[in-house]
Amino acid sequence: MSDFTIEEQTIPTALTDAGGDEFIEMAAVRNAVEAAVYGSVDLDHTAEELLPYWNDPYEPKRGLLARVGGRAVGRAIYEYNTEGSTDAAYFAIEVLPEFRRRGIGTAVLAHLESFAAADSRSSHHVYAISQELPGDRLASPTGFGSVALADDGVRFLLKHGFQLEQVERSSKLALPVAQSTMAALLKAAVAASGPDYRVHTFVDRTPPEWLQDMAMLQTRMSTDAPSAGMDEVEDVWTVQRMLDYEERHAAGPRSALITMVEHIPSARLAGFTSLSVPPELHRTVTQEDTIVLNEHRGHRLGMLMKLANIEHLERVAPGHPSISTSNAEENRPMLSVNEAVGFVPVGYEGAWKRVVSG
């Protein structure tokens, strides 16, 4: 069928700029698709909250909107990292459930493929949330996790030659966490970490003395986090990139709450964790990056930082109902931390890859 149109978006720097109305439509499609999969609006982001991610010169993006009768019914993203792999392109394709099986996804994918070909990027990566459905499942080659074969997105990706490489678990923590639970876990984490580590917290902007170390930790996120067969390579962060990132996001409506842990003998950072906090108290907080450097693992620093940042949240912005997070199913150390605190699974996301010949 050809009752749809596909147009590339103009990416605005502000929603009042040209392209702002289309960007708001794109955000609405995103939220509707995710709510249909998870049965919840917990992961909703407003257009204003999404905008800082779309104006990142280190992760350039192109956006497409599919319309039927003038209504935005699908969206797609083409993205790559300027400091990472020269072969990898990242795709996202989302179509409202009631407008699927009309050829919209296939047509949008063709546009993304043309963008990648023009940039000589032959490794196509997709991270797609999957609905939990009865019936047969496709297991991750890591041996951890699976997705439902009946899911629309799974069927679409398999049809177009993508292979499942990894499964991530989405989890939610109800707030507030019981004080007795927090106290017991924190006591054990402090005892395990010992006297060589010290916790620091801040909001939005990294203290100047830690910028170099935070850039290093962000770089290590691309190499230390489990990536299975996605073949992620080093994505280098500099101090300037850190400053640019924080400037863009501090101008948005969300707050970033950061907890980092210092290795006192070396006076260097060993890890950090961050929360993205919406301004409205009735909305869910998003857990973003967490890393403990390989050389500092085994001291329960992940637990120490997570607990400290939850306490930080309750001091700075108390009253939010929950925290959402996502972790690779094979990342048992971090899943164990989350489960002990009280996170419960709410959904799954597949990491998919396809390599095309030049």
WOBELKA-V304797 format. One record per run of one state. SS is the DSSP state (hx for helix, st for strand, lp for the rest). FROM is the first residue (numbers start at 1). TO is the last residue. If there is no record, write none. Layout:
SS & FROM & TO
SS & FROM & TO
//
This chain:
lp & 1 & 3
st & 4 & 8
lp & 9 & 19
hx & 20 & 38
lp & 39 & 46
hx & 47 & 54
lp & 55 & 60
st & 61 & 68
lp & 69 & 70
st & 71 & 79
lp & 80 & 87
st & 88 & 95
lp & 96 & 96
hx & 97 & 99
lp & 100 & 103
hx & 104 & 118
lp & 119 & 122
st & 123 & 130
lp & 131 & 136
st & 137 & 139
lp & 140 & 145
st & 146 & 148
lp & 149 & 151
hx & 152 & 159
lp & 160 & 162
st & 163 & 174
lp & 175 & 178
hx & 179 & 196
st & 197 & 203
lp & 204 & 207
hx & 208 & 224
lp & 225 & 227
hx & 228 & 230
lp & 231 & 238
hx & 239 & 250
lp & 251 & 254
st & 255 & 263
lp & 264 & 267
st & 268 & 277
lp & 278 & 284
st & 285 & 292
lp & 293 & 293
hx & 294 & 296
lp & 297 & 300
hx & 301 & 316
lp & 317 & 321
st & 322 & 328
lp & 329 & 331
hx & 332 & 341
lp & 342 & 343
st & 344 & 355
lp & 356 & 358
//
